[in-house]
């Protein structure tokens, strides 16, 4: 598809999630979609695990301390076939905006670090899961499967993609996205402490400075994409909610102010947000600005040698149960996006929905 809208405004969310509270999380999500709609944005990007917030406590507590937090976190994660997801899709439709949303997806009894790309009609055009949870995250989240791997979709605003956290560092996933001709990328990040907190032998890669100011612009440079990097923030009240009883609360400021946006040549396009800033940061995207960077180094085209180096990607779903179809002519394959209900069309918009979700013009 040739992009029909080549110049437009996009936004990255830098705000506090609705910690451990699905209802509040959805309300905040719709609020920021509406705010982006009021600002005439065509795309709004949310951080990793925005709903119901990134469980950063798993890096801080022991197993026994984690159990009450884990129970509440699971109870407030988002099933994809839920009324809550439908209301988010309806907000995207009412605002006629693309939404890259990160959430803790509850599927049967497992959680996944999931992203969806929702179109301006409310259709889910991409459903992906983080291919490998990072370190202690593996105690909370499962891995994606083949049919939840693809990160880039072709749209009227260009080939837009999204990845979670250290997936943006993964050279194989970057190569895959570059091969799909990505032009605009959402590098979704969680809550992350700053370099001042670093204690040896924890590596420098495990703090926000490395990821916001090294990993993210490197992604932009290597893929020649506009790269939006939304980060979560936290307040003193949020710290209390994420801290077990009897444990000293941390300073929230060390987690804030890390959202970035970079151009296709790696230049930073916005000033760093203030530590106490909650809101949207904006960028004017011109898809034609990708041309010069890609003319020098298009790793999905002229600057690669597939006769020498190729990437094999298996996008088939592997199920625990394999069934024959009723006619006995083969095996039934159900795509994950269908099984979790995200491919179900929204009902027709009602006047009440338009009133609830449509942003009011100043």
Residue pairs with C-beta under 8 A, 6 or more apart in sequence:
1 154
1 155
1 156
3 155
3 156
3 157
3 158
3 159
3 183
3 287
4 156
5 42
5 156
5 157
6 158
6 286
6 287
6 288
7 284
7 285
7 286
7 287
8 41
8 42
8 43
8 157
8 284
8 285
9 39
9 40
9 41
9 42
9 282
9 283
9 284
9 285
10 41
10 42
10 43
10 44
10 45
10 184
10 226
10 228
10 282
10 283
10 285
11 35
11 36
11 39
11 41
11 43
11 44
11 45
11 280
11 281
11 282
11 283
12 44
12 45
12 186
12 228
12 229
12 230
12 259
12 261
12 280
12 281
12 283
13 32
13 44
13 45
13 46
13 47
13 50
13 230
13 259
13 280
14 47
14 230
14 231
14 232
14 233
14 257
14 258
14 259
14 273
14 277
14 278
14 279
14 280
14 281
15 28
15 32
15 232
15 233
15 278
15 279
16 53
16 232
16 233
16 234
16 235
16 238
16 278
17 25
17 28
17 47
17 49
17 50
17 51
17 52
17 53
17 54
17 232
18 24
18 25
18 26
18 27
18 28
18 51
18 52
18 53
19 52
19 53
19 238
19 241
19 242
20 52
20 53
20 69
20 72
20 73
20 76
20 241
21 52
21 76
22 51
22 52
22 76
22 77
22 78
22 84
23 84
25 50
25 51
25 52
25 53
25 76
25 78
26 51
26 78
26 84
26 87
26 88
29 46
29 50
29 51
29 88
29 91
29 101
30 87
30 88
30 91
30 357
32 44
32 46
32 280
33 44
33 88
33 91
33 92
33 95
33 97
33 99
33 357
34 91
34 95
34 357
34 359
35 279
35 280
35 359
36 44
36 95
36 97
36 280
37 94
37 95
37 96
37 97
37 358
37 359
38 359
38 360
38 361
38 362
39 280
39 282
41 97
41 280
41 282
42 97
42 98
42 120
42 157
43 97
43 98
43 99
43 100
43 157
43 160
43 184
43 285
44 97
44 98
44 99
44 100
44 280
45 100
45 162
45 186
45 188
45 228
45 230
46 99
46 100
46 101
46 102
46 188
46 230
47 54
47 102
47 188
47 189
47 190
47 230
47 231
47 232
48 54
48 102
48 113
48 115
48 164
48 165
48 188
48 189
48 190
48 232
49 55
49 102
49 103
49 104
49 113
49 164
49 190
50 101
50 102
50 103
50 232
51 77
51 78
51 101
51 102
51 103
51 104
52 73
52 76
52 77
52 78
52 103
52 104
53 191
53 232
53 238
53 242
54 190
54 191
54 232
55 69
55 70
55 73
55 104
55 140
55 242
56 190
56 191
56 242
56 255
57 66
57 69
57 242
57 243
57 244
58 66
58 70
58 136
58 137
58 139
58 140
59 136
60 243
60 247
61 69
61 244
61 247
65 244
65 247
66 139
68 244
69 242
69 244
70 140
73 104
73 140
74 106
74 111
77 103
77 104
77 105
77 106
77 111
78 84
78 85
78 103
78 104
78 105
78 106
79 85
79 105
79 106
79 107
79 340
80 105
80 107
80 114
80 116
80 127
80 340
80 341
80 342
81 340
81 341
81 342
81 344
85 342
86 346
88 99
88 101
88 118
89 118
89 122
89 123
89 124
89 346
90 122
90 346
90 349
90 353
90 357
91 99
91 357
92 98
92 99
92 118
92 119
92 120
92 122
93 120
93 121
93 122
93 346
93 349
93 357
94 349
94 353
94 354
94 356
94 357
94 358
95 120
95 357
95 358
95 359
96 120
97 120
98 117
98 118
98 119
98 120
98 155
98 157
98 160
99 116
99 117
99 118
100 115
100 116
100 117
100 160
100 162
100 186
100 188
101 115
101 116
101 118
102 113
102 114
102 115
102 162
102 164
102 188
103 114
103 115
103 116
104 111
104 112
104 113
104 114
104 141
105 111
105 112
105 113
105 114
105 129
105 340
107 340
110 142
111 140
111 141
111 142
112 129
112 130
112 141
112 142
112 143
112 144
112 148
113 129
113 130
113 133
113 137
113 141
113 164
113 165
114 127
114 128
114 129
114 130
114 148
115 126
115 127
115 128
115 129
115 162
115 163
115 164
115 186
115 188
116 124
116 126
116 127
116 128
116 342
117 124
117 125
117 126
117 153
117 160
117 162
118 124
118 125
119 125
119 155
122 346
123 345
123 346
124 337
124 342
124 343
125 153
125 155
126 150
126 151
126 152
126 153
126 162
127 148
127 336
127 337
127 340
127 342
128 144
128 148
128 149
128 150
128 151
128 162
129 142
129 143
129 144
129 145
129 148
129 336
130 141
130 143
130 144
130 164
130 165
130 167
131 143
131 144
131 149
131 167
131 170
131 173
132 143
133 140
133 141
133 142
133 143
134 165
134 166
145 317
145 318
145 336
146 314
146 315
146 316
146 317
146 318
147 315
147 316
147 317
147 335
147 336
147 337
148 336
148 337
149 176
149 313
149 315
150 176
150 180
150 315
151 161
151 162
151 163
151 173
151 176
151 177
151 180
151 182
152 159
152 160
152 161
152 177
152 180
152 181
152 182
153 159
153 160
153 161
157 184
157 285
157 287
158 183
158 184
158 285
158 287
159 180
159 181
159 182
159 183
159 184
160 182
160 183
160 184
160 185
160 186
161 177
161 180
161 182
161 184
161 185
161 186
161 225
162 185
162 186
162 187
162 188
163 170
163 173
163 177
163 185
163 186
163 187
163 188
164 188
165 188
165 189
165 190
165 211
166 211
166 215
167 173
168 174
168 187
168 211
168 215
168 216
168 219
169 205
169 211
169 215
169 218
169 219
172 311
174 219
174 222
174 223
175 299
175 300
175 311
176 311
176 313
177 185
177 223
178 222
178 223
178 224
178 298
178 299
178 300
179 299
179 300
179 311
180 300
181 300
181 301
182 223
182 225
182 300
183 224
183 225
183 226
183 287
183 290
184 225
184 226
184 227
184 228
184 285
184 287
185 219
185 220
185 223
185 225
185 226
185 227
185 228
186 227
186 228
186 229
186 230
187 215
187 216
187 219
187 227
187 228
187 229
188 229
188 230
189 208
189 211
189 212
189 216
189 229
189 230
189 231
189 232
189 258
190 231
190 232
191 231
191 232
191 233
191 234
191 255
192 207
192 208
192 211
192 212
192 231
192 255
192 258
193 207
193 208
193 254
193 255
194 207
194 208
194 209
194 254
194 255
194 258
195 204
195 207
195 208
195 209
195 210
196 254
197 207
197 254
198 204
198 206
198 207
204 210
205 211
205 215
208 231
208 255
208 258
211 258
212 229
212 231
212 258
212 259
212 260
213 260
216 227
216 229
216 260
216 262
217 227
217 260
217 262
217 266
217 268
218 266
219 225
219 227
220 226
220 227
220 262
220 263
220 264
220 265
220 266
221 265
221 266
221 293
222 297
222 299
223 299
223 300
224 264
224 265
224 290
224 293
224 294
224 297
224 298
225 264
225 290
226 261
226 262
226 263
226 264
226 283
226 285
226 289
226 290
227 261
227 262
228 261
228 283
229 258
229 259
229 260
229 261
229 262
230 259
231 258
231 259
232 255
233 252
233 255
233 256
233 257
233 277
233 278
234 242
234 252
234 255
234 256
235 252
236 249
236 252
238 252
239 249
239 250
239 252
240 249
243 249
243 250
253 275
253 276
256 273
256 275
256 276
256 277
257 272
257 273
257 274
257 275
257 277
258 272
258 273
259 273
259 281
260 268
260 270
260 272
261 268
261 269
261 270
261 281
261 283
262 268
262 269
263 269
263 289
264 289
264 290
264 292
264 293
264 294
265 292
265 293
269 283
270 281
270 282
270 283
273 281
294 301
296 303
297 303
298 304
316 333
317 333
317 334
317 335
317 336
319 333
319 334
322 331
322 332
323 331
323 332
324 330
324 331
324 332
325 331
325 332
335 343
337 343
